[in-house]
Amino acid sequence: EAVLQIHITDAPKKTSNWWFVFNGKERPDVGYLDPSLDVDLYIETNLSSLTKVWLGEGSHTSEAKGNSFQLEGSQKLIETFESWFGSSKFASIPKLAIAS
């Protein structure tokens, strides 16, 4: 079992924290109510940076340079973050050129 907590710094307080509980199922249990479990990896970020990472427009390391995507916790989870965090199915779609 592994627990991930994401704190979105610019979200409304009620929905600024999200927990993902990975317990061997195909998909994690996800919710905004604290499951009262020890957190293995804590992410503090703003919505813009989280979206960039999820859409493949930036990496967590590039966003961290501006202090807008911070990881704390299990060193193994931090080192392998890019391989397991995943991305949107839209991340692989090429960006459209905007005609001017």
Rosetta constraint file for C-alpha pairs under 8 A:
AtomPair CA 1 CA 21 HARMONIC 7.11 0.50
AtomPair CA 1 CA 22 HARMONIC 5.43 0.50
AtomPair CA 1 CA 23 HARMONIC 4.44 0.50
AtomPair CA 1 CA 24 HARMONIC 6.92 0.50
AtomPair CA 2 CA 21 HARMONIC 5.98 0.50
AtomPair CA 2 CA 22 HARMONIC 5.11 0.50
AtomPair CA 2 CA 23 HARMONIC 6.67 0.50
AtomPair CA 2 CA 39 HARMONIC 7.49 0.50
AtomPair CA 2 CA 40 HARMONIC 6.03 0.50
AtomPair CA 3 CA 19 HARMONIC 6.92 0.50
AtomPair CA 3 CA 20 HARMONIC 5.73 0.50
AtomPair CA 3 CA 21 HARMONIC 4.66 0.50
AtomPair CA 3 CA 22 HARMONIC 6.22 0.50
AtomPair CA 3 CA 37 HARMONIC 7.27 0.50
AtomPair CA 3 CA 38 HARMONIC 6.92 0.50
AtomPair CA 3 CA 39 HARMONIC 4.95 0.50
AtomPair CA 3 CA 40 HARMONIC 5.22 0.50
AtomPair CA 3 CA 41 HARMONIC 6.64 0.50
AtomPair CA 4 CA 19 HARMONIC 5.64 0.50
AtomPair CA 4 CA 20 HARMONIC 5.03 0.50
AtomPair CA 4 CA 21 HARMONIC 6.53 0.50
AtomPair CA 4 CA 39 HARMONIC 5.88 0.50
AtomPair CA 4 CA 40 HARMONIC 5.97 0.50
AtomPair CA 4 CA 41 HARMONIC 4.89 0.50
AtomPair CA 4 CA 42 HARMONIC 5.93 0.50
AtomPair CA 4 CA 43 HARMONIC 7.69 0.50
AtomPair CA 5 CA 17 HARMONIC 6.82 0.50
AtomPair CA 5 CA 18 HARMONIC 5.60 0.50
AtomPair CA 5 CA 19 HARMONIC 4.48 0.50
AtomPair CA 5 CA 20 HARMONIC 6.39 0.50
AtomPair CA 5 CA 39 HARMONIC 6.53 0.50
AtomPair CA 5 CA 41 HARMONIC 6.40 0.50
AtomPair CA 5 CA 42 HARMONIC 4.88 0.50
AtomPair CA 5 CA 43 HARMONIC 6.17 0.50
AtomPair CA 6 CA 16 HARMONIC 7.93 0.50
AtomPair CA 6 CA 17 HARMONIC 5.62 0.50
AtomPair CA 6 CA 18 HARMONIC 5.16 0.50
AtomPair CA 6 CA 19 HARMONIC 6.44 0.50
AtomPair CA 6 CA 42 HARMONIC 5.97 0.50
AtomPair CA 6 CA 43 HARMONIC 4.67 0.50
AtomPair CA 6 CA 44 HARMONIC 5.99 0.50
AtomPair CA 6 CA 45 HARMONIC 7.56 0.50
AtomPair CA 7 CA 16 HARMONIC 5.51 0.50
AtomPair CA 7 CA 17 HARMONIC 4.50 0.50
AtomPair CA 7 CA 18 HARMONIC 6.57 0.50
AtomPair CA 7 CA 42 HARMONIC 7.65 0.50
AtomPair CA 7 CA 43 HARMONIC 6.07 0.50
AtomPair CA 7 CA 44 HARMONIC 4.81 0.50
AtomPair CA 7 CA 45 HARMONIC 6.35 0.50
AtomPair CA 8 CA 16 HARMONIC 4.88 0.50
AtomPair CA 8 CA 17 HARMONIC 6.32 0.50
AtomPair CA 8 CA 44 HARMONIC 6.15 0.50
AtomPair CA 8 CA 45 HARMONIC 5.21 0.50
AtomPair CA 8 CA 46 HARMONIC 5.03 0.50
AtomPair CA 8 CA 47 HARMONIC 6.05 0.50
AtomPair CA 9 CA 16 HARMONIC 6.51 0.50
AtomPair CA 9 CA 44 HARMONIC 6.87 0.50
AtomPair CA 9 CA 45 HARMONIC 5.93 0.50
AtomPair CA 9 CA 46 HARMONIC 5.08 0.50
AtomPair CA 9 CA 47 HARMONIC 7.52 0.50
AtomPair CA 10 CA 16 HARMONIC 7.41 0.50
AtomPair CA 10 CA 46 HARMONIC 5.63 0.50
AtomPair CA 10 CA 47 HARMONIC 6.65 0.50
AtomPair CA 11 CA 15 HARMONIC 6.42 0.50
AtomPair CA 11 CA 16 HARMONIC 4.92 0.50
AtomPair CA 11 CA 46 HARMONIC 7.77 0.50
AtomPair CA 11 CA 47 HARMONIC 7.31 0.50
AtomPair CA 12 CA 16 HARMONIC 5.72 0.50
AtomPair CA 13 CA 17 HARMONIC 7.80 0.50
AtomPair CA 14 CA 32 HARMONIC 7.92 0.50
AtomPair CA 15 CA 32 HARMONIC 6.18 0.50
AtomPair CA 16 CA 32 HARMONIC 7.84 0.50
AtomPair CA 17 CA 32 HARMONIC 5.76 0.50
AtomPair CA 17 CA 33 HARMONIC 7.96 0.50
AtomPair CA 18 CA 30 HARMONIC 7.09 0.50
AtomPair CA 18 CA 31 HARMONIC 5.64 0.50
AtomPair CA 18 CA 32 HARMONIC 4.47 0.50
AtomPair CA 18 CA 33 HARMONIC 7.30 0.50
AtomPair CA 18 CA 34 HARMONIC 7.87 0.50
AtomPair CA 19 CA 29 HARMONIC 7.97 0.50
AtomPair CA 19 CA 30 HARMONIC 5.68 0.50
AtomPair CA 19 CA 31 HARMONIC 5.50 0.50
AtomPair CA 19 CA 32 HARMONIC 6.11 0.50
AtomPair CA 19 CA 33 HARMONIC 7.39 0.50
AtomPair CA 19 CA 34 HARMONIC 6.78 0.50
AtomPair CA 19 CA 35 HARMONIC 7.48 0.50
AtomPair CA 20 CA 28 HARMONIC 5.83 0.50
AtomPair CA 20 CA 29 HARMONIC 5.61 0.50
AtomPair CA 20 CA 30 HARMONIC 4.61 0.50
AtomPair CA 20 CA 31 HARMONIC 6.85 0.50
AtomPair CA 21 CA 28 HARMONIC 5.27 0.50
AtomPair CA 21 CA 29 HARMONIC 5.06 0.50
AtomPair CA 21 CA 30 HARMONIC 6.50 0.50
AtomPair CA 22 CA 27 HARMONIC 7.25 0.50
AtomPair CA 22 CA 28 HARMONIC 4.60 0.50
AtomPair CA 22 CA 29 HARMONIC 6.66 0.50
AtomPair CA 23 CA 28 HARMONIC 6.82 0.50
AtomPair CA 39 CA 73 HARMONIC 7.80 0.50
AtomPair CA 40 CA 73 HARMONIC 5.61 0.50
AtomPair CA 40 CA 74 HARMONIC 5.71 0.50
AtomPair CA 41 CA 71 HARMONIC 6.91 0.50
AtomPair CA 41 CA 72 HARMONIC 5.79 0.50
AtomPair CA 41 CA 73 HARMONIC 4.58 0.50
AtomPair CA 41 CA 74 HARMONIC 5.86 0.50
AtomPair CA 41 CA 77 HARMONIC 7.00 0.50
AtomPair CA 41 CA 78 HARMONIC 7.68 0.50
AtomPair CA 42 CA 71 HARMONIC 5.78 0.50
AtomPair CA 42 CA 72 HARMONIC 5.14 0.50
AtomPair CA 42 CA 73 HARMONIC 6.17 0.50
AtomPair CA 43 CA 69 HARMONIC 6.95 0.50
AtomPair CA 43 CA 70 HARMONIC 5.58 0.50
AtomPair CA 43 CA 71 HARMONIC 4.72 0.50
AtomPair CA 43 CA 72 HARMONIC 6.52 0.50
AtomPair CA 44 CA 68 HARMONIC 7.51 0.50
AtomPair CA 44 CA 69 HARMONIC 5.84 0.50
AtomPair CA 44 CA 70 HARMONIC 5.15 0.50
AtomPair CA 44 CA 71 HARMONIC 6.68 0.50
AtomPair CA 45 CA 49 HARMONIC 6.45 0.50
AtomPair CA 45 CA 50 HARMONIC 6.37 0.50
AtomPair CA 45 CA 68 HARMONIC 5.17 0.50
AtomPair CA 45 CA 69 HARMONIC 4.44 0.50
AtomPair CA 45 CA 70 HARMONIC 6.33 0.50
AtomPair CA 46 CA 50 HARMONIC 6.28 0.50
AtomPair CA 46 CA 68 HARMONIC 6.16 0.50
AtomPair CA 46 CA 69 HARMONIC 7.19 0.50
AtomPair CA 47 CA 51 HARMONIC 6.02 0.50
AtomPair CA 48 CA 52 HARMONIC 6.24 0.50
AtomPair CA 49 CA 53 HARMONIC 6.24 0.50
AtomPair CA 49 CA 58 HARMONIC 7.96 0.50
AtomPair CA 49 CA 63 HARMONIC 6.27 0.50
AtomPair CA 49 CA 68 HARMONIC 6.37 0.50
AtomPair CA 49 CA 69 HARMONIC 6.52 0.50
AtomPair CA 50 CA 54 HARMONIC 6.11 0.50
AtomPair CA 50 CA 69 HARMONIC 7.36 0.50
AtomPair CA 51 CA 55 HARMONIC 5.96 0.50
AtomPair CA 52 CA 56 HARMONIC 6.02 0.50
AtomPair CA 52 CA 57 HARMONIC 4.80 0.50
AtomPair CA 52 CA 58 HARMONIC 5.30 0.50
AtomPair CA 52 CA 59 HARMONIC 7.64 0.50
AtomPair CA 53 CA 57 HARMONIC 5.99 0.50
AtomPair CA 53 CA 58 HARMONIC 4.97 0.50
AtomPair CA 53 CA 59 HARMONIC 5.27 0.50
AtomPair CA 53 CA 60 HARMONIC 6.13 0.50
AtomPair CA 53 CA 63 HARMONIC 7.90 0.50
AtomPair CA 53 CA 87 HARMONIC 7.47 0.50
AtomPair CA 54 CA 86 HARMONIC 7.09 0.50
AtomPair CA 54 CA 87 HARMONIC 4.59 0.50
AtomPair CA 54 CA 88 HARMONIC 5.78 0.50
AtomPair CA 54 CA 91 HARMONIC 7.46 0.50
AtomPair CA 55 CA 87 HARMONIC 5.87 0.50
AtomPair CA 55 CA 88 HARMONIC 5.47 0.50
AtomPair CA 55 CA 90 HARMONIC 6.70 0.50
AtomPair CA 55 CA 91 HARMONIC 4.56 0.50
AtomPair CA 56 CA 87 HARMONIC 6.58 0.50
AtomPair CA 56 CA 88 HARMONIC 7.80 0.50
AtomPair CA 56 CA 91 HARMONIC 5.25 0.50
AtomPair CA 56 CA 92 HARMONIC 7.74 0.50
AtomPair CA 57 CA 91 HARMONIC 7.69 0.50
AtomPair CA 58 CA 62 HARMONIC 6.25 0.50
AtomPair CA 58 CA 63 HARMONIC 6.69 0.50
AtomPair CA 59 CA 63 HARMONIC 6.26 0.50
AtomPair CA 59 CA 82 HARMONIC 7.74 0.50
AtomPair CA 60 CA 64 HARMONIC 5.91 0.50
AtomPair CA 60 CA 69 HARMONIC 6.24 0.50
AtomPair CA 60 CA 70 HARMONIC 7.99 0.50
AtomPair CA 60 CA 82 HARMONIC 7.72 0.50
AtomPair CA 61 CA 65 HARMONIC 6.53 0.50
AtomPair CA 61 CA 69 HARMONIC 7.86 0.50
AtomPair CA 62 CA 66 HARMONIC 7.60 0.50
AtomPair CA 63 CA 67 HARMONIC 6.86 0.50
AtomPair CA 63 CA 68 HARMONIC 5.78 0.50
AtomPair CA 63 CA 69 HARMONIC 5.46 0.50
AtomPair CA 64 CA 68 HARMONIC 5.50 0.50
AtomPair CA 64 CA 69 HARMONIC 4.59 0.50
AtomPair CA 64 CA 70 HARMONIC 5.83 0.50
AtomPair CA 71 CA 78 HARMONIC 6.74 0.50
AtomPair CA 72 CA 78 HARMONIC 7.62 0.50
AtomPair CA 73 CA 77 HARMONIC 7.77 0.50
AtomPair CA 73 CA 78 HARMONIC 7.44 0.50
AtomPair CA 74 CA 78 HARMONIC 6.31 0.50
AtomPair CA 75 CA 79 HARMONIC 6.05 0.50
AtomPair CA 76 CA 80 HARMONIC 6.21 0.50
AtomPair CA 77 CA 81 HARMONIC 5.62 0.50
AtomPair CA 80 CA 84 HARMONIC 6.71 0.50
AtomPair CA 81 CA 85 HARMONIC 5.67 0.50
AtomPair CA 82 CA 86 HARMONIC 7.03 0.50
AtomPair CA 87 CA 91 HARMONIC 6.40 0.50
